[in-house]
Amino acid sequence: MLDAVMDAVQGFGVSTTHYLQTNYQDAQGLFLWVSWAADLRNTFFIFFPLWFHLRASVGIKLIWVAVIGDWLNLVFKWILFGERPYWWVHETAHYANTLRPHIEQYPMTCETGPGSPSGHAMGAAGVYYTLVTSILALVTSKKKYGSKKSSSKEWYLKAILWTLFWGVQVCVCLSRVFIAAHFPHQVVAGVITGMIVAEAFNRTQWIYSASMKKYFYTTLLLTSFAVGFYLLLKAVGVDLLWTLDKAQRWCVRPEWVHLDSTPFASLLRNMGTLFGLGLGLHSPLHTGTEGKDTSGAFKTVCIIVSLFLLQLLDGWTFSTENHTTFYFLSFGKSAVALLIPTSLVPWALSGICRAKKDAKNL
């Protein structure tokens, strides 16, 4: 009974993908760009350095929401065993008596993990929900109470931001369905769970004063749980990497199957990010420069330099021949990506400014 229901739901999903690909082929470039923009990599390499220097608390919360959300997404995927449209359409018996729909594939289609819930939709919902609620909280804290004019402006701002939020979510969901990476029910589940994670961190305060020890133990706990869960299920005969074989079998181009989309690559990347945040915030380089120069010009230069260096770092890729080496290098790269804006860039720029002042005083 459950299989029949899921076949009907997934059949509807494939029909939706076929409809979008047939009737909105001209929007292919937009859909592919949206899928790229919704990747959590952009939160780490663009949103975080920007917000960390504008409002450190928002940047810190963004990382926790993104990392914990993606970790939960990995666990949910291992539990729910979600199919993906691009391979399900070839293997299902649902079309035994009807014509099997033709589904196009794209460079971002062939992700290797299970499909439910959608990681892109969950990440985008969590990140943008955090940004919207943080901006509104900042505006509310600065408004003049009792002023009808400020209340009216706040209402308009809420309307604009929440309209933008839902517009982004709709675009991300349509994009993931269009490229046949997810079924509609998977992207809806991703949006809902992403918002829940973000709201949970809106009510969590300890992350802003977490010690290096807490960062270390949290990273160790999350990694150990995921690896232990994998080994436990493997011991009872459940292969959690069953999707990798499907991706390699049904992806039309082998080069579109990327190792960095596997569950363990995601896990090590996220754990490196969280550990890097802890290192950056508790580094002597950060504590030595914290609060010393809060001018707008200094923050602007920090943002520009950080973004430039992170784009260079993002272009650094590793060989996938040795999986263990690839995973550990991904962990290190993610950690360095957080060290750059939190400690290295502010320390270096503070040193340059200090040297210039000393030269003038000579």
C-alpha positions as CSV (number, residue, x, y, z in Angstrom):
1,M,0.0,0.0,0.0
2,L,2.7,2.4,1.0
3,D,4.7,1.6,-2.1
4,A,1.7,2.3,-4.3
5,V,1.2,5.7,-2.6
6,M,4.9,6.6,-3.0
7,D,4.8,5.5,-6.7
8,A,1.8,7.8,-7.3
9,V,3.5,10.7,-5.5
10,Q,6.8,10.2,-7.3
11,G,5.0,9.7,-10.6
12,F,3.3,13.0,-10.1
13,G,6.8,14.5,-9.4
14,V,8.2,13.1,-12.6
15,S,5.2,14.5,-14.5
16,T,5.9,17.9,-12.9
17,T,9.6,17.7,-14.0
18,H,8.6,16.7,-17.5
19,Y,6.1,19.6,-17.7
20,L,8.6,22.2,-16.5
21,Q,11.3,20.9,-18.9
22,T,8.9,20.9,-21.8
23,N,7.2,24.2,-21.2
24,Y,10.0,26.3,-19.6
25,Q,13.0,25.2,-21.5
26,D,13.9,28.9,-22.1
27,A,14.3,29.3,-18.3
28,Q,16.9,26.6,-18.1
29,G,19.7,29.1,-17.5
30,L,17.8,30.7,-14.6
31,F,17.0,27.4,-13.0
32,L,20.6,26.2,-13.2
33,W,21.8,29.5,-11.7
34,V,19.3,29.3,-8.9
35,S,20.5,25.7,-8.0
36,W,24.1,27.0,-7.9
37,A,23.1,30.1,-5.8
38,A,21.2,27.9,-3.3
39,D,24.2,25.8,-2.6
40,L,25.4,26.1,1.0
41,R,28.9,26.8,-0.3
42,N,27.7,30.4,-1.0
43,T,26.7,30.8,2.6
44,F,30.2,29.9,3.7
45,F,32.1,31.8,1.0
46,I,29.8,34.9,0.5
47,F,27.1,35.4,3.1
48,F,29.2,34.6,6.2
49,P,32.2,37.0,5.5
50,L,29.7,39.8,4.6
51,W,27.5,39.4,7.7
52,F,30.3,38.6,10.1
53,H,31.9,42.0,9.6
54,L,28.6,43.8,9.5
55,R,27.0,42.0,12.5
56,A,29.1,39.2,14.0
57,S,26.1,37.6,15.8
58,V,24.2,37.1,12.5
59,G,27.3,35.6,10.8
60,I,27.7,33.1,13.7
61,K,24.1,32.1,13.6
62,L,24.2,31.6,9.8
63,I,27.0,29.1,10.2
64,W,25.3,27.2,13.0
65,V,22.0,27.1,11.1
66,A,23.7,26.0,7.9
67,V,25.9,23.3,9.5
68,I,23.4,21.8,11.9
69,G,20.7,22.0,9.2
70,D,22.9,20.1,6.7
71,W,23.9,17.6,9.3
72,L,20.2,16.9,10.1
73,N,19.5,16.7,6.4
74,L,22.2,13.9,6.1
75,V,20.6,12.0,9.0
76,F,17.1,12.4,7.5
77,K,18.3,11.2,4.1
78,W,19.8,8.1,5.6
79,I,16.6,7.4,7.5
80,L,14.1,8.2,4.7
81,F,15.9,6.6,1.8
82,G,14.5,9.1,-0.7
83,E,14.7,8.3,-4.4
84,R,15.8,10.9,-7.0
85,P,13.7,11.4,-10.2
86,Y,16.6,11.0,-12.6
87,W,17.2,7.4,-11.6
88,W,13.7,6.4,-10.3
89,V,12.1,7.1,-13.7
90,H,14.4,4.4,-15.2
91,E,13.9,1.7,-12.5
92,T,10.3,2.0,-11.4
93,A,7.5,-0.4,-12.5
94,H,5.1,2.5,-12.3
95,Y,5.2,2.9,-16.1
96,A,4.9,-0.7,-17.0
97,N,1.6,0.0,-18.9
98,T,2.3,3.5,-20.1
99,L,5.0,5.5,-21.9
100,R,7.9,6.3,-19.6
101,P,8.5,10.1,-19.6
102,H,11.8,11.4,-21.0
103,I,13.7,13.4,-18.3
104,E,16.6,15.7,-19.3
105,Q,19.7,15.8,-17.1
106,Y,22.0,18.7,-16.4
107,P,25.4,19.1,-14.8
108,M,23.8,19.6,-11.3
109,T,21.3,16.7,-11.7
110,C,23.4,13.8,-10.7
111,E,23.8,14.2,-6.9
112,T,24.8,11.0,-5.2
113,G,23.0,11.0,-1.9
114,P,19.4,10.1,-1.1
115,G,16.8,12.7,-2.1
116,S,14.6,13.4,0.9
117,P,14.5,16.1,2.1
118,S,16.1,18.4,-0.4
119,G,19.4,19.8,1.0
120,H,19.3,22.8,-1.3
121,A,15.7,23.7,-0.3
122,M,16.4,23.0,3.4
123,G,19.6,25.1,3.3
124,A,18.1,28.0,1.4
125,A,15.1,28.1,3.8
126,G,17.2,28.0,6.9
127,V,19.7,30.6,5.7
128,Y,17.2,33.1,4.3
129,Y,14.8,32.6,7.3
130,T,17.8,33.5,9.5
131,L,18.6,36.6,7.4
132,V,15.0,37.9,7.3
133,T,14.3,37.4,11.0
134,S,17.7,38.8,12.0
135,I,17.2,42.0,9.9
136,L,13.7,42.5,11.3
137,A,15.0,42.0,14.8
138,L,17.7,44.6,14.2
139,V,15.2,47.1,12.8
140,T,12.8,46.4,15.7
141,S,15.5,47.0,18.3
142,K,16.3,50.4,16.8
143,K,12.8,51.7,16.1
144,K,11.2,54.6,18.0
145,Y,8.4,53.1,20.1
146,G,5.1,54.9,19.7
147,S,5.9,56.2,16.3
148,K,3.2,55.4,13.7
149,K,5.6,56.3,10.9
150,S,8.2,53.8,12.1
151,S,5.5,51.1,12.6
152,S,4.4,51.7,9.0
153,K,7.9,51.4,7.6
154,E,8.5,48.3,9.6
155,W,5.3,46.7,8.2
156,Y,6.4,47.5,4.6
157,L,9.9,46.1,5.4
158,K,8.3,42.9,6.7
159,A,6.2,42.6,3.6
160,I,9.1,43.1,1.3
161,L,11.5,40.7,3.1
162,W,8.9,37.9,3.5
163,T,7.8,38.2,-0.1
164,L,11.5,38.0,-1.1
165,F,11.9,35.0,1.2
166,W,9.1,33.0,-0.3
167,G,10.0,34.1,-3.8
168,V,13.5,32.6,-3.2
169,Q,12.0,29.4,-1.8
170,V,9.7,29.0,-4.8
171,C,12.5,29.5,-7.3
172,V,14.8,27.0,-5.4
173,C,12.1,24.4,-5.3
174,L,11.2,24.8,-9.0
175,S,14.9,24.7,-9.9
176,R,15.5,21.4,-8.1
177,V,12.4,19.8,-9.6
178,F,13.3,21.2,-13.1
179,I,16.8,19.6,-13.1
180,A,15.3,16.3,-11.9
181,A,17.3,16.2,-8.7
182,H,14.2,16.1,-6.5
183,F,10.5,15.4,-6.3
184,P,8.1,18.2,-5.3
185,H,7.4,16.6,-1.9
186,Q,11.1,16.5,-1.1
187,V,11.6,20.2,-1.7
188,V,8.6,21.1,0.4
189,A,9.9,18.9,3.2
190,G,13.2,20.7,2.9
191,V,11.7,24.2,3.2
192,I,9.7,23.2,6.3
193,T,12.6,21.5,8.1
194,G,14.9,24.4,7.2
195,M,12.6,26.9,8.7
196,I,12.2,24.8,11.9
197,V,16.0,24.6,12.3
198,A,16.4,28.4,11.8
199,E,13.7,29.2,14.2
200,A,15.3,26.9,16.8
201,F,18.5,28.9,16.6
202,N,16.6,32.2,16.8
203,R,15.8,31.0,20.4
204,T,19.3,29.7,21.1
205,Q,21.8,32.1,22.8
206,W,24.7,30.0,23.9
207,I,26.2,29.8,20.4
208,Y,27.4,33.4,20.7
209,S,29.6,32.7,23.7
210,A,30.5,29.1,23.0
211,S,34.1,28.2,24.1
212,M,36.6,26.5,21.9
213,K,36.0,23.3,24.0
214,K,32.3,23.4,23.0
215,Y,33.1,23.8,19.3
216,F,35.5,20.9,19.5
217,Y,33.2,18.6,21.4
218,T,30.2,19.5,19.2
219,T,32.2,18.8,16.1
220,L,33.4,15.5,17.5
221,L,29.9,14.5,18.7
222,L,28.2,15.2,15.4
223,T,30.9,13.4,13.4
224,S,31.0,10.4,15.7
225,F,27.2,10.1,15.7
226,A,27.0,10.2,11.9
227,V,29.8,7.7,11.4
228,G,28.5,5.5,14.2
229,F,25.0,5.5,12.7
230,Y,26.5,4.6,9.3
231,L,28.5,1.7,10.8
232,L,25.5,0.5,12.9
233,L,23.2,0.3,9.9
234,K,25.9,-1.2,7.7
235,A,26.4,-3.9,10.4
236,V,22.7,-4.9,10.2
237,G,22.9,-5.1,6.4
238,V,21.7,-1.6,5.4
239,D,24.0,0.0,2.7
240,L,23.7,3.8,3.1
241,L,25.7,4.4,0.0
242,W,23.2,2.6,-2.2
243,T,22.5,5.8,-4.1
244,L,26.1,6.1,-5.4
245,D,25.7,3.1,-7.6
246,K,22.4,4.4,-9.0
247,A,24.0,7.8,-9.7
248,Q,26.8,6.2,-11.6
249,R,24.5,3.9,-13.5
250,W,21.9,6.4,-14.6
251,C,23.7,9.7,-15.0
252,V,24.1,10.3,-18.7
253,R,27.6,11.8,-18.3
254,P,30.0,10.2,-15.8
255,E,31.8,13.5,-15.1
256,W,28.5,14.9,-13.7
257,V,28.8,12.5,-10.7
258,H,30.8,14.4,-8.2
259,L,32.4,13.0,-5.1
260,D,31.8,16.2,-3.2
261,S,28.0,15.5,-3.3
262,T,28.4,12.2,-1.4
263,P,27.1,12.1,2.2
264,F,30.6,11.8,3.8
265,A,32.0,14.7,1.8
266,S,29.1,16.9,3.0
267,L,29.7,15.7,6.6
268,L,33.4,16.5,6.6
269,R,32.9,19.8,4.9
270,N,30.3,20.9,7.4
271,M,32.3,19.7,10.4
272,G,35.4,21.6,9.1
273,T,33.3,24.7,8.8
274,L,32.0,24.5,12.4
275,F,35.5,23.7,13.7
276,G,37.0,26.5,11.7
277,L,34.5,29.0,13.2
278,G,35.5,28.0,16.7
279,L,39.2,28.3,15.8
280,G,38.7,31.7,14.2
281,L,36.7,33.1,17.1
282,H,39.1,31.9,19.7
283,S,42.3,32.5,17.8
284,P,44.8,35.0,19.4
285,L,44.7,36.8,16.1
286,H,40.9,37.4,16.5
287,T,40.9,38.2,20.2
288,G,43.9,40.6,19.6
289,T,42.0,42.7,17.1
290,E,38.4,42.3,18.3
291,G,36.8,45.7,18.9
292,K,39.9,47.7,18.0
293,D,38.8,49.2,14.7
294,T,35.0,49.2,14.2
295,S,35.0,51.9,11.5
296,G,32.9,51.4,8.4
297,A,35.9,51.7,6.1
298,F,37.8,49.0,8.0
299,K,34.8,46.6,7.9
300,T,34.3,47.3,4.2
301,V,38.0,46.5,3.4
302,C,37.7,43.3,5.5
303,I,34.7,42.2,3.5
304,I,36.3,42.9,0.2
305,V,39.6,41.2,1.0
306,S,37.8,38.2,2.6
307,L,35.6,37.7,-0.4
308,F,38.5,37.9,-2.7
309,L,40.6,35.4,-0.8
310,L,37.7,33.0,-0.3
311,Q,36.9,33.0,-4.1
312,L,40.6,31.9,-4.6
313,L,40.2,29.2,-2.0
314,D,37.0,28.0,-3.5
315,G,38.8,27.4,-6.8
316,W,41.2,25.0,-5.1
317,T,40.1,21.5,-5.9
318,F,41.5,18.1,-4.9
319,S,42.0,14.8,-6.6
320,T,39.2,12.3,-5.9
321,E,41.4,9.2,-6.5
322,N,41.9,8.6,-2.8
323,H,38.6,9.2,-1.0
324,T,40.1,9.5,2.5
325,T,42.6,12.1,1.5
326,F,39.9,14.0,-0.4
327,Y,37.6,14.0,2.7
328,F,40.3,15.3,5.1
329,L,41.5,18.0,2.6
330,S,37.8,19.1,2.3
331,F,37.7,19.3,6.1
332,G,40.8,21.5,6.2
333,K,39.7,23.7,3.3
334,S,36.4,24.4,5.1
335,A,38.1,25.2,8.3
336,V,40.5,27.7,6.6
337,A,37.5,29.3,4.8
338,L,36.2,30.4,8.3
339,L,39.6,31.4,9.6
340,I,40.2,33.8,6.8
341,P,37.3,36.3,7.6
342,T,37.2,35.8,11.3
343,S,40.9,36.2,12.2
344,L,43.5,36.2,9.4
345,V,42.1,39.2,7.4
346,P,41.3,41.5,10.3
347,W,44.6,40.7,11.9
348,A,46.6,41.4,8.7
349,L,44.7,44.7,8.0
350,S,45.0,45.8,11.6
351,G,48.8,45.3,11.3
352,I,49.0,47.3,8.1
353,C,47.0,50.1,9.6
354,R,49.2,50.1,12.7
355,A,52.3,50.1,10.6
356,K,51.1,53.1,8.7
357,K,50.3,55.0,11.9
358,D,53.7,54.2,13.3
359,A,55.3,55.4,10.1
360,K,53.5,58.7,10.3
361,N,54.5,59.3,13.9
362,L,58.2,58.8,13.1
